[in-house]
């Protein structure tokens, strides 16, 4: 792992689709709730950009730990890994649905 700042964050297309689907669902529940969800996602991303190695590792891929960080207020977790200065979000997973379904994305 290369120490230093994260230069960029990229979501896998499937992870972006998960954010979009959750946003739409929350927005249907209450106008503005989807925006609150997006703000919580942004806060989680900001946290991992600042401290990418602070979150617990859930598995290894080619010697690189895949980590998880919870999304505040919402039952979601971001799964990500860091390769040098790139932070890759693999999944934005609901905590009560299909555990480890995202592992095939690695």
Secondary structure, DSSP 4 states (H G I P E B T S, - for coil): ---S---EEEE-HHHHHHHHHHHHHHHHHSTTHHHHHHHHHHHHHHHHHH-TTSSPEEEEETTEEEEEEEPTTSSEEEEEEEETTEEEEEEEEETTSSTTGGGGG-
